[in-house]
Amino acid sequence: MKTILFTSICLILFSFTSMPRGAEINKESTSHSHYNEARKQTIVYICTGPGSYAYHSHARCSGLNNCSTQIYSIYLSDAINRRRSACQRCY
């Protein structure tokens, strides 16, 4: 019984001392990175016209009424990479 108890205590102590520094899971940063990943995969809508500058949360946004070319659905991260800003009407 003493051997099992001693072995258990040693294993517990060893598991805490062998953990590399910074290996603790930061729940805030983990959930934040999950949020960022989900945000990158969000679908938005853009007009491909030469004067278009915004991305929209839905295809029926009144900001897209004057689009004279195609309306495309793309990922939010791609819209940001194309230097689009959020529509002031739907965001």
VOPAGU-2260 file (C-alpha; in pm, 1 decimal, decimal comma):
REM VOPAGU-2260
SITE   aa  ch    i         X         Y         Z
SITE  MET   A    0       0,0       0,0       0,0
SITE  LYS   A    1     285,3     237,3      87,4
SITE  THR   A    2     449,2     158,3    -246,2
SITE  ILE   A    3     134,9     244,0    -443,9
SITE  LEU   A    4      88,5     567,8    -252,1
SITE  PHE   A    5     454,4     663,3    -295,2
SITE  THR   A    6     441,9     581,1    -669,0
SITE  SER   A    7     125,1     785,9    -715,3
SITE  ILE   A    8     275,0    1088,5    -542,0
SITE  CYS   A    9     592,9    1061,4    -747,4
SITE  LEU   A   10     397,5    1040,8   -1071,7
SITE  ILE   A   11     189,9    1344,3    -980,0
SITE  LEU   A   12     496,5    1547,6    -883,6
SITE  PHE   A   13     684,8    1434,4   -1191,9
SITE  SER   A   14     397,0    1529,8   -1422,4
SITE  PHE   A   15     398,8    1886,6   -1285,9
SITE  THR   A   16     775,2    1929,4   -1299,0
SITE  SER   A   17     817,7    1781,7   -1646,0
SITE  MET   A   18     568,1    2017,0   -1810,5
SITE  PRO   A   19     759,8    2265,9   -2025,6
SITE  ARG   A   20     725,7    2631,8   -1937,4
SITE  GLY   A   21     440,8    2793,8   -2130,6
SITE  ALA   A   22     268,6    2460,9   -2193,3
SITE  GLU   A   23     -29,4    2555,0   -1982,7
SITE  ILE   A   24    -342,8    2598,3   -2188,3
SITE  ASN   A   25    -468,9    2953,5   -2189,0
SITE  LYS   A   26    -844,6    2915,4   -2230,6
SITE  GLU   A   27    -883,9    3278,4   -2330,0
SITE  SER   A   28    -635,1    3261,6   -2615,0
SITE  THR   A   29    -770,1    2923,3   -2727,9
SITE  SER   A   30   -1126,1    3047,4   -2748,6
SITE  HIS   A   31   -1004,7    3371,3   -2906,3
SITE  SER   A   32    -817,0    3182,6   -3178,5
SITE  HIS   A   33   -1126,2    2968,3   -3237,0
SITE  TYR   A   34   -1329,8    3286,7   -3275,5
SITE  ASN   A   35   -1076,4    3426,4   -3522,8
SITE  GLU   A   36   -1081,0    3104,2   -3721,9
SITE  ALA   A   37   -1461,2    3107,2   -3737,1
SITE  ARG   A   38   -1452,8    3473,0   -3837,0
SITE  LYS   A   39   -1218,4    3393,9   -4126,8
SITE  GLN   A   40   -1468,6    3136,7   -4254,3
SITE  THR   A   41   -1765,0    3377,4   -4239,6
SITE  ILE   A   42   -1930,7    3429,9   -4576,7
SITE  VAL   A   43   -1980,7    3789,3   -4691,3
SITE  TYR   A   44   -2098,2    3943,9   -5017,5
SITE  ILE   A   45   -1920,1    4187,6   -5244,0
SITE  CYS   A   46   -1993,4    4370,7   -5565,7
SITE  THR   A   47   -1722,2    4335,9   -5828,8
SITE  GLY   A   48   -1778,9    4682,3   -5976,3
SITE  PRO   A   49   -1489,5    4926,3   -6007,0
SITE  GLY   A   50   -1624,2    5162,4   -5739,8
SITE  SER   A   51   -1721,8    4899,1   -5485,9
SITE  TYR   A   52   -1539,9    4911,3   -5153,5
SITE  ALA   A   53   -1747,0    4724,9   -4893,1
SITE  TYR   A   54   -1841,9    4374,4   -4792,1
SITE  HIS   A   55   -2194,6    4294,0   -4681,7
SITE  SER   A   56   -2344,0    4050,2   -4431,6
SITE  HIS   A   57   -2623,2    3942,4   -4665,5
SITE  ALA   A   58   -2685,5    3950,1   -5039,6
SITE  ARG   A   59   -3003,2    4158,4   -5008,8
SITE  CYS   A   60   -2834,2    4451,2   -4834,0
SITE  SER   A   61   -2950,0    4785,2   -4973,8
SITE  GLY   A   62   -2583,4    4876,4   -5014,4
SITE  LEU   A   63   -2570,4    4628,1   -5302,7
SITE  ASN   A   64   -2869,3    4777,6   -5487,9
SITE  ASN   A   65   -2648,8    4991,2   -5712,4
SITE  CYS   A   66   -2418,0    4706,1   -5807,8
SITE  SER   A   67   -2399,8    4706,3   -6186,6
SITE  THR   A   68   -2183,5    4392,7   -6207,0
SITE  GLN   A   69   -2182,7    4056,9   -6030,5
SITE  ILE   A   70   -2238,1    3999,7   -5658,6
SITE  TYR   A   71   -2012,6    3727,1   -5519,7
SITE  SER   A   72   -2004,4    3543,7   -5190,0
SITE  ILE   A   73   -1652,8    3513,4   -5046,8
SITE  TYR   A   74   -1488,6    3451,9   -4711,5
SITE  LEU   A   75   -1451,3    3750,5   -4481,6
SITE  SER   A   76   -1073,8    3701,8   -4472,7
SITE  ASP   A   77   -1062,4    3730,9   -4853,5
SITE  ALA   A   78   -1273,3    4047,1   -4844,5
SITE  ILE   A   79   -1036,7    4200,8   -4591,6
SITE  ASN   A   80    -737,7    4096,4   -4804,4
SITE  ARG   A   81    -902,5    4282,6   -5093,7
SITE  ARG   A   82    -909,0    4592,3   -4869,8
SITE  ARG   A   83   -1286,2    4594,4   -4837,3
SITE  SER   A   84   -1445,5    4754,9   -4534,2
SITE  ALA   A   85   -1767,8    4660,6   -4356,8
SITE  CYS   A   86   -2087,2    4803,5   -4499,1
SITE  GLN   A   87   -2227,8    5074,4   -4271,8
SITE  ARG   A   88   -2584,3    4963,7   -4345,1
SITE  CYS   A   89   -2568,2    4595,6   -4258,1
SITE  TYR   A   90   -2283,1    4591,5   -4004,9
